[in-house]
Amino acid sequence: MIERYNPDFIYNNKIIELYGDYWHKLPKTLERNFQREKRYTELGYLFLIIWEHELKDMAKVLNKIKEFSNGS
């Protein structure tokens, strides 16, 4: 847990969140997503969001994760 948020994956100062296409695009959830991402940044975390629809191309998702992992 990071304050009131429960990231899907945390390692070092990096967070990976998996967002469901339905849930995370609801109007009430959009503001919560924004607040979550803002707070992660304020606390010094880097974060990557992977959307449910992206999982259809796992090679692309793995590349996205590798690039994120190798970044600063």
PQR file of N, CA, C, O and H, with PARSE charges and radii, in Angstrom:
ATOM      1  N   MET A   1       0.836  -1.180   0.000 -0.4000 1.5000
ATOM      2  CA  MET A   1       0.000   0.000   0.000 -0.0000 2.0000
ATOM      3  C   MET A   1       0.884   1.249   0.000  0.5500 1.7000
ATOM      4  O   MET A   1       1.906   1.321   0.683 -0.5500 1.4000
ATOM      5  N   ILE A   2       0.459   2.198  -0.772 -0.4000 1.5000
ATOM      6  CA  ILE A   2       1.066   3.525  -0.755 -0.0000 2.0000
ATOM      7  C   ILE A   2      -0.063   4.467  -0.372  0.5500 1.7000
ATOM      8  O   ILE A   2      -0.920   4.828  -1.178 -0.5500 1.4000
ATOM      9  H   ILE A   2      -0.371   2.139  -1.327  0.4000 1.0000
ATOM     10  N   GLU A   3      -0.019   4.845   0.897 -0.4000 1.5000
ATOM     11  CA  GLU A   3      -1.107   5.615   1.480 -0.0000 2.0000
ATOM     12  C   GLU A   3      -2.414   4.848   1.251  0.5500 1.7000
ATOM     13  O   GLU A   3      -2.541   3.714   1.713 -0.5500 1.4000
ATOM     14  H   GLU A   3       0.678   4.551   1.552  0.4000 1.0000
ATOM     15  N   ARG A   4      -3.380   5.434   0.556 -0.4000 1.5000
ATOM     16  CA  ARG A   4      -4.660   4.727   0.377 -0.0000 2.0000
ATOM     17  C   ARG A   4      -4.741   3.956  -0.931  0.5500 1.7000
ATOM     18  O   ARG A   4      -5.783   3.389  -1.259 -0.5500 1.4000
ATOM     19  H   ARG A   4      -3.277   6.355   0.181  0.4000 1.0000
ATOM     20  N   TYR A   5      -3.648   3.935  -1.675 -0.4000 1.5000
ATOM     21  CA  TYR A   5      -3.627   3.271  -2.978 -0.0000 2.0000
ATOM     22  C   TYR A   5      -2.907   1.932  -2.885  0.5500 1.7000
ATOM     23  O   TYR A   5      -1.968   1.772  -2.105 -0.5500 1.4000
ATOM     24  H   TYR A   5      -2.801   4.396  -1.409  0.4000 1.0000
ATOM     25  N   ASN A   6      -3.351   0.991  -3.675 -0.4000 1.5000
ATOM     26  CA  ASN A   6      -2.779  -0.345  -3.675 -0.0000 2.0000
ATOM     27  C   ASN A   6      -2.306  -0.680  -5.092  0.5500 1.7000
ATOM     28  O   ASN A   6      -3.060  -1.265  -5.870 -0.5500 1.4000
ATOM     29  H   ASN A   6      -4.114   1.121  -4.309  0.4000 1.0000
ATOM     30  N   PRO A   7      -1.058  -0.313  -5.436 -0.5600 1.5000
ATOM     31  CA  PRO A   7      -0.550  -0.569  -6.788  0.2800 2.0000
ATOM     32  C   PRO A   7      -0.491  -2.065  -7.086  0.5500 1.7000
ATOM     33  O   PRO A   7      -0.366  -2.894  -6.185 -0.5500 1.4000
ATOM     34  N   ASP A   8      -0.584  -2.387  -8.377 -0.4000 1.5000
ATOM     35  CA  ASP A   8      -0.524  -3.787  -8.774 -0.0000 2.0000
ATOM     36  C   ASP A   8       0.883  -4.362  -8.597  0.5500 1.7000
ATOM     37  O   ASP A   8       1.042  -5.475  -8.096 -0.5500 1.4000
ATOM     38  H   ASP A   8      -0.685  -1.714  -9.110  0.4000 1.0000
ATOM     39  N   PHE A   9       1.904  -3.604  -9.008 -0.4000 1.5000
ATOM     40  CA  PHE A   9       3.288  -4.053  -8.873 -0.0000 2.0000
ATOM     41  C   PHE A   9       4.151  -2.867  -8.464  0.5500 1.7000
ATOM     42  O   PHE A   9       4.001  -1.766  -8.992 -0.5500 1.4000
ATOM     43  H   PHE A   9       1.775  -2.700  -9.415  0.4000 1.0000
ATOM     44  N   ILE A  10       5.064  -3.105  -7.510 -0.4000 1.5000
ATOM     45  CA  ILE A  10       6.018  -2.083  -7.078 -0.0000 2.0000
ATOM     46  C   ILE A  10       7.398  -2.716  -7.025  0.5500 1.7000
ATOM     47  O   ILE A  10       7.566  -3.811  -6.488 -0.5500 1.4000
ATOM     48  H   ILE A  10       5.186  -4.000  -7.081  0.4000 1.0000
ATOM     49  N   TYR A  11       8.380  -2.029  -7.579 -0.4000 1.5000
ATOM     50  CA  TYR A  11       9.769  -2.441  -7.379 -0.0000 2.0000
ATOM     51  C   TYR A  11      10.623  -1.187  -7.452  0.5500 1.7000
ATOM     52  O   TYR A  11      10.460  -0.347  -8.337 -0.5500 1.4000
ATOM     53  H   TYR A  11       8.244  -1.140  -8.015  0.4000 1.0000
ATOM     54  N   ASN A  12      11.542  -1.084  -6.492 -0.4000 1.5000
ATOM     55  CA  ASN A  12      12.343   0.131  -6.330 -0.0000 2.0000
ATOM     56  C   ASN A  12      11.410   1.332  -6.296  0.5500 1.7000
ATOM     57  O   ASN A  12      10.502   1.381  -5.465 -0.5500 1.4000
ATOM     58  H   ASN A  12      11.675  -1.766  -5.773  0.4000 1.0000
ATOM     59  N   ASN A  13      11.613   2.292  -7.173 -0.4000 1.5000
ATOM     60  CA  ASN A  13      10.748   3.473  -7.187 -0.0000 2.0000
ATOM     61  C   ASN A  13       9.767   3.431  -8.366  0.5500 1.7000
ATOM     62  O   ASN A  13       9.299   4.472  -8.829 -0.5500 1.4000
ATOM     63  H   ASN A  13      12.350   2.252  -7.848  0.4000 1.0000
ATOM     64  N   LYS A  14       9.463   2.228  -8.844 -0.4000 1.5000
ATOM     65  CA  LYS A  14       8.612   2.074 -10.024 -0.0000 2.0000
ATOM     66  C   LYS A  14       7.342   1.297  -9.708  0.5500 1.7000
ATOM     67  O   LYS A  14       7.339   0.343  -8.931 -0.5500 1.4000
ATOM     68  H   LYS A  14       9.843   1.382  -8.468  0.4000 1.0000
ATOM     69  N   ILE A  15       6.275   1.742 -10.335 -0.4000 1.5000
ATOM     70  CA  ILE A  15       4.964   1.122 -10.146 -0.0000 2.0000
ATOM     71  C   ILE A  15       4.407   0.760 -11.512  0.5500 1.7000
ATOM     72  O   ILE A  15       4.509   1.536 -12.463 -0.5500 1.4000
ATOM     73  H   ILE A  15       6.277   2.518 -10.966  0.4000 1.0000
ATOM     74  N   ILE A  16       3.819  -0.426 -11.600 -0.4000 1.5000
ATOM     75  CA  ILE A  16       3.069  -0.821 -12.793 -0.0000 2.0000
ATOM     76  C   ILE A  16       1.631  -1.056 -12.363  0.5500 1.7000
ATOM     77  O   ILE A  16       1.356  -1.832 -11.448 -0.5500 1.4000
ATOM     78  H   ILE A  16       3.736  -1.056 -10.828  0.4000 1.0000
ATOM     79  N   GLU A  17       0.729  -0.375 -13.038 -0.4000 1.5000
ATOM     80  CA  GLU A  17      -0.704  -0.528 -12.791 -0.0000 2.0000
ATOM     81  C   GLU A  17      -1.358  -1.178 -14.008  0.5500 1.7000
ATOM     82  O   GLU A  17      -1.062  -0.816 -15.147 -0.5500 1.4000
ATOM     83  H   GLU A  17       0.953   0.256 -13.781  0.4000 1.0000
ATOM     84  N   LEU A  18      -2.234  -2.123 -13.767 -0.4000 1.5000
ATOM     85  CA  LEU A  18      -3.044  -2.724 -14.817 -0.0000 2.0000
ATOM     86  C   LEU A  18      -4.446  -2.140 -14.690  0.5500 1.7000
ATOM     87  O   LEU A  18      -5.116  -2.329 -13.674 -0.5500 1.4000
ATOM     88  H   LEU A  18      -2.474  -2.417 -12.842  0.4000 1.0000
ATOM     89  N   TYR A  19      -4.881  -1.433 -15.720 -0.4000 1.5000
ATOM     90  CA  TYR A  19      -6.186  -0.779 -15.688 -0.0000 2.0000
ATOM     91  C   TYR A  19      -7.163  -1.540 -16.579  0.5500 1.7000
ATOM     92  O   TYR A  19      -6.888  -1.783 -17.754 -0.5500 1.4000
ATOM     93  H   TYR A  19      -4.337  -1.279 -16.545  0.4000 1.0000
ATOM     94  N   GLY A  20      -8.284  -1.905 -16.016 -0.4000 1.5000
ATOM     95  CA  GLY A  20      -9.354  -2.513 -16.791 -0.0000 2.0000
ATOM     96  C   GLY A  20     -10.040  -1.459 -17.641  0.5500 1.7000
ATOM     97  O   GLY A  20     -10.269  -0.338 -17.186 -0.5500 1.4000
ATOM     98  H   GLY A  20      -8.507  -1.708 -15.062  0.4000 1.0000
ATOM     99  N   ASP A  21     -10.366  -1.814 -18.869 -0.4000 1.5000
ATOM    100  CA  ASP A  21     -10.963  -0.853 -19.792 -0.0000 2.0000
ATOM    101  C   ASP A  21     -12.297  -0.307 -19.293  0.5500 1.7000
ATOM    102  O   ASP A  21     -12.583   0.876 -19.475 -0.5500 1.4000
ATOM    103  H   ASP A  21     -10.180  -2.724 -19.239  0.4000 1.0000
ATOM    104  N   TYR A  22     -13.096  -1.129 -18.683 -0.4000 1.5000
ATOM    105  CA  TYR A  22     -14.407  -0.671 -18.215 -0.0000 2.0000
ATOM    106  C   TYR A  22     -14.267   0.167 -16.951  0.5500 1.7000
ATOM    107  O   TYR A  22     -14.675   1.328 -16.922 -0.5500 1.4000
ATOM    108  H   TYR A  22     -12.864  -2.091 -18.535  0.4000 1.0000
ATOM    109  N   TRP A  23     -13.707  -0.406 -15.935 -0.4000 1.5000
ATOM    110  CA  TRP A  23     -13.679   0.226 -14.619 -0.0000 2.0000
ATOM    111  C   TRP A  23     -12.916   1.548 -14.615  0.5500 1.7000
ATOM    112  O   TRP A  23     -13.398   2.537 -14.062 -0.5500 1.4000
ATOM    113  H   TRP A  23     -13.376  -1.349 -15.959  0.4000 1.0000
ATOM    114  N   HIS A  24     -11.749   1.575 -15.216 -0.4000 1.5000
ATOM    115  CA  HIS A  24     -10.899   2.761 -15.110 -0.0000 2.0000
ATOM    116  C   HIS A  24     -11.285   3.879 -16.067  0.5500 1.7000
ATOM    117  O   HIS A  24     -10.646   4.931 -16.078 -0.5500 1.4000
ATOM    118  H   HIS A  24     -11.358   0.771 -15.665  0.4000 1.0000
ATOM    119  N   LYS A  25     -12.325   3.667 -16.872 -0.4000 1.5000
ATOM    120  CA  LYS A  25     -12.811   4.749 -17.731 -0.0000 2.0000
ATOM    121  C   LYS A  25     -14.151   5.299 -17.265  0.5500 1.7000
ATOM    122  O   LYS A  25     -14.728   6.165 -17.921 -0.5500 1.4000
ATOM    123  H   LYS A  25     -12.845   2.812 -16.864  0.4000 1.0000
ATOM    124  N   LEU A  26     -14.645   4.808 -16.148 -0.4000 1.5000
ATOM    125  CA  LEU A  26     -15.877   5.369 -15.581 -0.0000 2.0000
ATOM    126  C   LEU A  26     -15.587   6.783 -15.086  0.5500 1.7000
ATOM    127  O   LEU A  26     -14.507   7.038 -14.553 -0.5500 1.4000
ATOM    128  H   LEU A  26     -14.177   4.104 -15.615  0.4000 1.0000
ATOM    129  N   PRO A  27     -16.542   7.713 -15.255 -0.5600 1.5000
ATOM    130  CA  PRO A  27     -16.299   9.101 -14.833  0.2800 2.0000
ATOM    131  C   PRO A  27     -15.825   9.233 -13.384  0.5500 1.7000
ATOM    132  O   PRO A  27     -14.924  10.024 -13.108 -0.5500 1.4000
ATOM    133  N   LYS A  28     -16.409   8.482 -12.464 -0.4000 1.5000
ATOM    134  CA  LYS A  28     -15.994   8.609 -11.063 -0.0000 2.0000
ATOM    135  C   LYS A  28     -14.597   8.044 -10.828  0.5500 1.7000
ATOM    136  O   LYS A  28     -13.921   8.442  -9.880 -0.5500 1.4000
ATOM    137  H   LYS A  28     -17.141   7.839 -12.689  0.4000 1.0000
ATOM    138  N   THR A  29     -14.166   7.135 -11.671 -0.4000 1.5000
ATOM    139  CA  THR A  29     -12.852   6.515 -11.510 -0.0000 2.0000
ATOM    140  C   THR A  29     -11.762   7.348 -12.172  0.5500 1.7000
ATOM    141  O   THR A  29     -10.606   7.287 -11.755 -0.5500 1.4000
ATOM    142  H   THR A  29     -14.715   6.812 -12.441  0.4000 1.0000
ATOM    143  N   LEU A  30     -12.105   8.123 -13.193 -0.4000 1.5000
ATOM    144  CA  LEU A  30     -11.111   8.951 -13.876 -0.0000 2.0000
ATOM    145  C   LEU A  30     -10.442   9.921 -12.899  0.5500 1.7000
ATOM    146  O   LEU A  30      -9.225  10.098 -12.940 -0.5500 1.4000
ATOM    147  H   LEU A  30     -13.044   8.173 -13.533  0.4000 1.0000
ATOM    148  N   GLU A  31     -11.221  10.542 -12.030 -0.4000 1.5000
ATOM    149  CA  GLU A  31     -10.658  11.475 -11.046 -0.0000 2.0000
ATOM    150  C   GLU A  31      -9.764  10.728 -10.059  0.5500 1.7000
ATOM    151  O   GLU A  31      -8.699  11.224  -9.692 -0.5500 1.4000
ATOM    152  H   GLU A  31     -12.210  10.398 -11.996  0.4000 1.0000
ATOM    153  N   ARG A  32     -10.185   9.550  -9.631 -0.4000 1.5000
ATOM    154  CA  ARG A  32      -9.365   8.755  -8.716 -0.0000 2.0000
ATOM    155  C   ARG A  32      -8.054   8.350  -9.386  0.5500 1.7000
ATOM    156  O   ARG A  32      -6.997   8.389  -8.757 -0.5500 1.4000
ATOM    157  H   ARG A  32     -11.050   9.147  -9.929  0.4000 1.0000
ATOM    158  N   ASN A  33      -8.119   7.961 -10.665 -0.4000 1.5000
ATOM    159  CA  ASN A  33      -6.896   7.631 -11.409 -0.0000 2.0000
ATOM    160  C   ASN A  33      -5.946   8.825 -11.406  0.5500 1.7000
ATOM    161  O   ASN A  33      -4.752   8.681 -11.145 -0.5500 1.4000
ATOM    162  H   ASN A  33      -8.978   7.930 -11.176  0.4000 1.0000
ATOM    163  N   PHE A  34      -6.494  10.012 -11.701 -0.4000 1.5000
ATOM    164  CA  PHE A  34      -5.681  11.227 -11.741 -0.0000 2.0000
ATOM    165  C   PHE A  34      -5.027  11.487 -10.379  0.5500 1.7000
ATOM    166  O   PHE A  34      -3.833  11.780 -10.306 -0.5500 1.4000
ATOM    167  H   PHE A  34      -7.464  10.129 -11.912  0.4000 1.0000
ATOM    168  N   GLN A  35      -5.805  11.381  -9.316 -0.4000 1.5000
ATOM    169  CA  GLN A  35      -5.274  11.625  -7.977 -0.0000 2.0000
ATOM    170  C   GLN A  35      -4.202  10.601  -7.605  0.5500 1.7000
ATOM    171  O   GLN A  35      -3.188  10.942  -6.995 -0.5500 1.4000
ATOM    172  H   GLN A  35      -6.774  11.144  -9.375  0.4000 1.0000
ATOM    173  N   ARG A  36      -4.437   9.355  -7.978 -0.4000 1.5000
ATOM    174  CA  ARG A  36      -3.468   8.288  -7.711 -0.0000 2.0000
ATOM    175  C   ARG A  36      -2.151   8.588  -8.413  0.5500 1.7000
ATOM    176  O   ARG A  36      -1.089   8.529  -7.793 -0.5500 1.4000
ATOM    177  H   ARG A  36      -5.260   9.078  -8.474  0.4000 1.0000
ATOM    178  N   GLU A  37      -2.214   8.911  -9.706 -0.4000 1.5000
ATOM    179  CA  GLU A  37      -1.010   9.173 -10.489 -0.0000 2.0000
ATOM    180  C   GLU A  37      -0.287  10.417  -9.982  0.5500 1.7000
ATOM    181  O   GLU A  37       0.943  10.448  -9.940 -0.5500 1.4000
ATOM    182  H   GLU A  37      -3.076   8.959 -10.210  0.4000 1.0000
ATOM    183  N   LYS A  38      -1.039  11.433  -9.601 -0.4000 1.5000
ATOM    184  CA  LYS A  38      -0.457  12.651  -9.046 -0.0000 2.0000
ATOM    185  C   LYS A  38       0.290  12.340  -7.747  0.5500 1.7000
ATOM    186  O   LYS A  38       1.401  12.823  -7.532 -0.5500 1.4000
ATOM    187  H   LYS A  38      -2.038  11.408  -9.635  0.4000 1.0000
ATOM    188  N   ARG A  39      -0.320  11.543  -6.896 -0.4000 1.5000
ATOM    189  CA  ARG A  39       0.307  11.207  -5.605 -0.0000 2.0000
ATOM    190  C   ARG A  39       1.558  10.370  -5.796  0.5500 1.7000
ATOM    191  O   ARG A  39       2.563  10.599  -5.122 -0.5500 1.4000
ATOM    192  H   ARG A  39      -1.223  11.150  -7.070  0.4000 1.0000
ATOM    193  N   TYR A  40       1.514   9.401  -6.706 -0.4000 1.5000
ATOM    194  CA  TYR A  40       2.717   8.601  -6.991 -0.0000 2.0000
ATOM    195  C   TYR A  40       3.870   9.517  -7.407  0.5500 1.7000
ATOM    196  O   TYR A  40       5.000   9.357  -6.945 -0.5500 1.4000
ATOM    197  H   TYR A  40       0.698   9.215  -7.254  0.4000 1.0000
ATOM    198  N   THR A  41       3.573  10.470  -8.277 -0.4000 1.5000
ATOM    199  CA  THR A  41       4.604  11.399  -8.749 -0.0000 2.0000
ATOM    200  C   THR A  41       5.134  12.247  -7.602  0.5500 1.7000
ATOM    201  O   THR A  41       6.344  12.439  -7.477 -0.5500 1.4000
ATOM    202  H   THR A  41       2.655  10.600  -8.652  0.4000 1.0000
ATOM    203  N   GLU A  42       4.238  12.754  -6.764 -0.4000 1.5000
ATOM    204  CA  GLU A  42       4.659  13.568  -5.625 -0.0000 2.0000
ATOM    205  C   GLU A  42       5.575  12.794  -4.685  0.5500 1.7000
ATOM    206  O   GLU A  42       6.476  13.371  -4.076 -0.5500 1.4000
ATOM    207  H   GLU A  42       3.255  12.598  -6.865  0.4000 1.0000
ATOM    208  N   LEU A  43       5.347  11.503  -4.568 -0.4000 1.5000
ATOM    209  CA  LEU A  43       6.158  10.660  -3.684 -0.0000 2.0000
ATOM    210  C   LEU A  43       7.434  10.153  -4.355  0.5500 1.7000
ATOM    211  O   LEU A  43       8.216   9.431  -3.736 -0.5500 1.4000
ATOM    212  H   LEU A  43       4.615  11.035  -5.063  0.4000 1.0000
ATOM    213  N   GLY A  44       7.648  10.528  -5.620 -0.4000 1.5000
ATOM    214  CA  GLY A  44       8.888  10.169  -6.307 -0.0000 2.0000
ATOM    215  C   GLY A  44       8.852   8.864  -7.075  0.5500 1.7000
ATOM    216  O   GLY A  44       9.898   8.369  -7.494 -0.5500 1.4000
ATOM    217  H   GLY A  44       7.013  11.115  -6.123  0.4000 1.0000
ATOM    218  N   TYR A  45       7.673   8.296  -7.268 -0.4000 1.5000
ATOM    219  CA  TYR A  45       7.556   7.056  -8.024 -0.0000 2.0000
ATOM    220  C   TYR A  45       7.418   7.344  -9.508  0.5500 1.7000
ATOM    221  O   TYR A  45       6.823   8.345  -9.907 -0.5500 1.4000
ATOM    222  H   TYR A  45       6.823   8.698  -6.927  0.4000 1.0000
ATOM    223  N   LEU A  46       7.971   6.461 -10.314 -0.4000 1.5000
ATOM    224  CA  LEU A  46       7.693   6.430 -11.743 -0.0000 2.0000
ATOM    225  C   LEU A  46       6.611   5.376 -11.926  0.5500 1.7000
ATOM    226  O   LEU A  46       6.596   4.373 -11.212 -0.5500 1.4000
ATOM    227  H   LEU A  46       8.455   5.647  -9.989  0.4000 1.0000
ATOM    228  N   PHE A  47       5.713   5.590 -12.866 -0.4000 1.5000
ATOM    229  CA  PHE A  47       4.666   4.590 -13.018 -0.0000 2.0000
ATOM    230  C   PHE A  47       4.340   4.350 -14.480  0.5500 1.7000
ATOM    231  O   PHE A  47       4.490   5.223 -15.333 -0.5500 1.4000
ATOM    232  H   PHE A  47       5.725   6.405 -13.446  0.4000 1.0000
ATOM    233  N   LEU A  48       3.895   3.146 -14.730 -0.4000 1.5000
ATOM    234  CA  LEU A  48       3.498   2.685 -16.055 -0.0000 2.0000
ATOM    235  C   LEU A  48       2.088   2.136 -15.942  0.5500 1.7000
ATOM    236  O   LEU A  48       1.771   1.377 -15.026 -0.5500 1.4000
ATOM    237  H   LEU A  48       3.773   2.436 -14.036  0.4000 1.0000
ATOM    238  N   ILE A  49       1.254   2.528 -16.882 -0.4000 1.5000
ATOM    239  CA  ILE A  49      -0.106   2.008 -16.920 -0.0000 2.0000
ATOM    240  C   ILE A  49      -0.234   1.093 -18.131  0.5500 1.7000
ATOM    241  O   ILE A  49       0.102   1.471 -19.254 -0.5500 1.4000
ATOM    242  H   ILE A  49       1.512   3.144 -17.626  0.4000 1.0000
ATOM    243  N   ILE A  50      -0.717  -0.097 -17.885 -0.4000 1.5000
ATOM    244  CA  ILE A  50      -1.020  -1.041 -18.953 -0.0000 2.0000
ATOM    245  C   ILE A  50      -2.527  -1.240 -18.946  0.5500 1.7000
ATOM    246  O   ILE A  50      -3.115  -1.631 -17.937 -0.5500 1.4000
ATOM    247  H   ILE A  50      -0.989  -0.404 -16.973  0.4000 1.0000
ATOM    248  N   TRP A  51      -3.139  -0.964 -20.088 -0.4000 1.5000
ATOM    249  CA  TRP A  51      -4.588  -1.102 -20.211 -0.0000 2.0000
ATOM    250  C   TRP A  51      -4.962  -2.520 -20.631  0.5500 1.7000
ATOM    251  O   TRP A  51      -4.211  -3.191 -21.339 -0.5500 1.4000
ATOM    252  H   TRP A  51      -2.661  -0.647 -20.907  0.4000 1.0000
ATOM    253  N   GLU A  52      -6.106  -2.953 -20.193 -0.4000 1.5000
ATOM    254  CA  GLU A  52      -6.615  -4.298 -20.491 -0.0000 2.0000
ATOM    255  C   GLU A  52      -6.540  -4.618 -21.985  0.5500 1.7000
ATOM    256  O   GLU A  52      -6.102  -5.707 -22.355 -0.5500 1.4000
ATOM    257  H   GLU A  52      -6.716  -2.408 -19.618  0.4000 1.0000
ATOM    258  N   HIS A  53      -6.952  -3.704 -22.836 -0.4000 1.5000
ATOM    259  CA  HIS A  53      -6.963  -3.982 -24.276 -0.0000 2.0000
ATOM    260  C   HIS A  53      -5.557  -4.191 -24.839  0.5500 1.7000
ATOM    261  O   HIS A  53      -5.402  -4.816 -25.888 -0.5500 1.4000
ATOM    262  H   HIS A  53      -7.308  -2.819 -22.536  0.4000 1.0000
ATOM    263  N   GLU A  54      -4.539  -3.677 -24.161 -0.4000 1.5000
ATOM    264  CA  GLU A  54      -3.162  -3.859 -24.614 -0.0000 2.0000
ATOM    265  C   GLU A  54      -2.698  -5.305 -24.453  0.5500 1.7000
ATOM    266  O   GLU A  54      -1.755  -5.732 -25.119 -0.5500 1.4000
ATOM    267  H   GLU A  54      -4.665  -3.169 -23.309  0.4000 1.0000
ATOM    268  N   LEU A  55      -3.352  -6.056 -23.577 -0.4000 1.5000
ATOM    269  CA  LEU A  55      -2.941  -7.437 -23.306 -0.0000 2.0000
ATOM    270  C   LEU A  55      -3.168  -8.358 -24.503  0.5500 1.7000
ATOM    271  O   LEU A  55      -2.712  -9.501 -24.505 -0.5500 1.4000
ATOM    272  H   LEU A  55      -4.118  -5.709 -23.035  0.4000 1.0000
ATOM    273  N   LYS A  56      -3.864  -7.865 -25.509 -0.4000 1.5000
ATOM    274  CA  LYS A  56      -4.068  -8.660 -26.729 -0.0000 2.0000
ATOM    275  C   LYS A  56      -2.766  -8.824 -27.508  0.5500 1.7000
ATOM    276  O   LYS A  56      -2.641  -9.738 -28.324 -0.5500 1.4000
ATOM    277  H   LYS A  56      -4.235  -6.936 -25.507  0.4000 1.0000
ATOM    278  N   ASP A  57      -1.808  -7.953 -27.264 -0.4000 1.5000
ATOM    279  CA  ASP A  57      -0.507  -8.017 -27.931 -0.0000 2.0000
ATOM    280  C   ASP A  57       0.577  -8.074 -26.855  0.5500 1.7000
ATOM    281  O   ASP A  57       1.174  -7.060 -26.493 -0.5500 1.4000
ATOM    282  H   ASP A  57      -1.910  -7.210 -26.602  0.4000 1.0000
ATOM    283  N   MET A  58       0.812  -9.281 -26.359 -0.4000 1.5000
ATOM    284  CA  MET A  58       1.737  -9.440 -25.229 -0.0000 2.0000
ATOM    285  C   MET A  58       3.170  -9.047 -25.574  0.5500 1.7000
ATOM    286  O   MET A  58       3.904  -8.582 -24.702 -0.5500 1.4000
ATOM    287  H   MET A  58       0.328 -10.105 -26.653  0.4000 1.0000
ATOM    288  N   ALA A  59       3.583  -9.224 -26.825 -0.4000 1.5000
ATOM    289  CA  ALA A  59       4.936  -8.817 -27.213 -0.0000 2.0000
ATOM    290  C   ALA A  59       5.095  -7.308 -27.021  0.5500 1.7000
ATOM    291  O   ALA A  59       6.131  -6.842 -26.548 -0.5500 1.4000
ATOM    292  H   ALA A  59       2.987  -9.601 -27.534  0.4000 1.0000
ATOM    293  N   LYS A  60       4.076  -6.560 -27.386 -0.4000 1.5000
ATOM    294  CA  LYS A  60       4.101  -5.101 -27.228 -0.0000 2.0000
ATOM    295  C   LYS A  60       4.116  -4.720 -25.741  0.5500 1.7000
ATOM    296  O   LYS A  60       4.827  -3.799 -25.340 -0.5500 1.4000
ATOM    297  H   LYS A  60       3.233  -6.938 -27.770  0.4000 1.0000
ATOM    298  N   VAL A  61       3.332  -5.429 -24.935 -0.4000 1.5000
ATOM    299  CA  VAL A  61       3.290  -5.169 -23.498 -0.0000 2.0000
ATOM    300  C   VAL A  61       4.655  -5.464 -22.875  0.5500 1.7000
ATOM    301  O   VAL A  61       5.153  -4.678 -22.069 -0.5500 1.4000
ATOM    302  H   VAL A  61       2.754  -6.177 -25.261  0.4000 1.0000
ATOM    303  N   LEU A  62       5.249  -6.580 -23.242 -0.4000 1.5000
ATOM    304  CA  LEU A  62       6.570  -6.922 -22.694 -0.0000 2.0000
ATOM    305  C   LEU A  62       7.609  -5.880 -23.076  0.5500 1.7000
ATOM    306  O   LEU A  62       8.455  -5.519 -22.258 -0.5500 1.4000
ATOM    307  H   LEU A  62       4.844  -7.218 -23.897  0.4000 1.0000
ATOM    308  N   ASN A  63       7.553  -5.391 -24.312 -0.4000 1.5000
ATOM    309  CA  ASN A  63       8.471  -4.333 -24.731 -0.0000 2.0000
ATOM    310  C   ASN A  63       8.261  -3.074 -23.908  0.5500 1.7000
ATOM    311  O   ASN A  63       9.221  -2.425 -23.492 -0.5500 1.4000
ATOM    312  H   ASN A  63       6.865  -5.684 -24.977  0.4000 1.0000
ATOM    313  N   LYS A  64       7.017  -2.739 -23.679 -0.4000 1.5000
ATOM    314  CA  LYS A  64       6.673  -1.553 -22.891 -0.0000 2.0000
ATOM    315  C   LYS A  64       7.248  -1.684 -21.476  0.5500 1.7000
ATOM    316  O   LYS A  64       7.801  -0.727 -20.934 -0.5500 1.4000
ATOM    317  H   LYS A  64       6.238  -3.267 -24.017  0.4000 1.0000
ATOM    318  N   ILE A  65       7.112  -2.868 -20.885 -0.4000 1.5000
ATOM    319  CA  ILE A  65       7.637  -3.107 -19.534 -0.0000 2.0000
ATOM    320  C   ILE A  65       9.165  -3.066 -19.530  0.5500 1.7000
ATOM    321  O   ILE A  65       9.762  -2.490 -18.620 -0.5500 1.4000
ATOM    322  H   ILE A  65       6.662  -3.645 -21.325  0.4000 1.0000
ATOM    323  N   LYS A  66       9.803  -3.668 -20.533 -0.4000 1.5000
ATOM    324  CA  LYS A  66      11.260  -3.646 -20.595 -0.0000 2.0000
ATOM    325  C   LYS A  66      11.779  -2.224 -20.726  0.5500 1.7000
ATOM    326  O   LYS A  66      12.735  -1.849 -20.047 -0.5500 1.4000
ATOM    327  H   LYS A  66       9.318  -4.136 -21.272  0.4000 1.0000
ATOM    328  N   GLU A  67      11.164  -1.431 -21.587 -0.4000 1.5000
ATOM    329  CA  GLU A  67      11.590  -0.036 -21.753 -0.0000 2.0000
ATOM    330  C   GLU A  67      11.419   0.733 -20.443  0.5500 1.7000
ATOM    331  O   GLU A  67      12.291   1.510 -20.054 -0.5500 1.4000
ATOM    332  H   GLU A  67      10.387  -1.735 -22.139  0.4000 1.0000
ATOM    333  N   PHE A  68      10.310   0.514 -19.780 -0.4000 1.5000
ATOM    334  CA  PHE A  68      10.057   1.164 -18.495 -0.0000 2.0000
ATOM    335  C   PHE A  68      11.083   0.724 -17.460  0.5500 1.7000
ATOM    336  O   PHE A  68      11.610   1.551 -16.715 -0.5500 1.4000
ATOM    337  H   PHE A  68       9.602  -0.117 -20.096  0.4000 1.0000
ATOM    338  N   SER A  69      11.366  -0.561 -17.410 -0.4000 1.5000
ATOM    339  CA  SER A  69      12.317  -1.100 -16.430 -0.0000 2.0000
ATOM    340  C   SER A  69      13.726  -0.581 -16.639  0.5500 1.7000
ATOM    341  O   SER A  69      14.461  -0.344 -15.681 -0.5500 1.4000
ATOM    342  H   SER A  69      10.938  -1.233 -18.014  0.4000 1.0000
ATOM    343  N   ASN A  70      14.096  -0.407 -17.893 -0.4000 1.5000
ATOM    344  CA  ASN A  70      15.454   0.048 -18.208 -0.0000 2.0000
ATOM    345  C   ASN A  70      15.602   1.559 -18.143  0.5500 1.7000
ATOM    346  O   ASN A  70      16.719   2.074 -18.186 -0.5500 1.4000
ATOM    347  H   ASN A  70      13.499  -0.600 -18.671  0.4000 1.0000
ATOM    348  N   GLY A  71      14.492   2.274 -18.042 -0.4000 1.5000
ATOM    349  CA  GLY A  71      14.532   3.736 -17.963 -0.0000 2.0000
ATOM    350  C   GLY A  71      15.016   4.189 -16.598  0.5500 1.7000
ATOM    351  O   GLY A  71      15.355   3.375 -15.738 -0.5500 1.4000
ATOM    352  H   GLY A  71      13.584   1.855 -18.007  0.4000 1.0000
ATOM    353  N   SER A  72      15.042   5.482 -16.417 -0.4000 1.5000
ATOM    354  CA  SER A  72      15.574   6.051 -15.170 -0.0000 2.0000
ATOM    355  C   SER A  72      14.755   5.717 -13.962  0.5500 1.7000
ATOM    356  O   SER A  72      15.093   6.133 -12.853 -0.5500 1.4000
ATOM    357  H   SER A  72      14.767   6.143 -17.115  0.4000 1.0000
TER
END
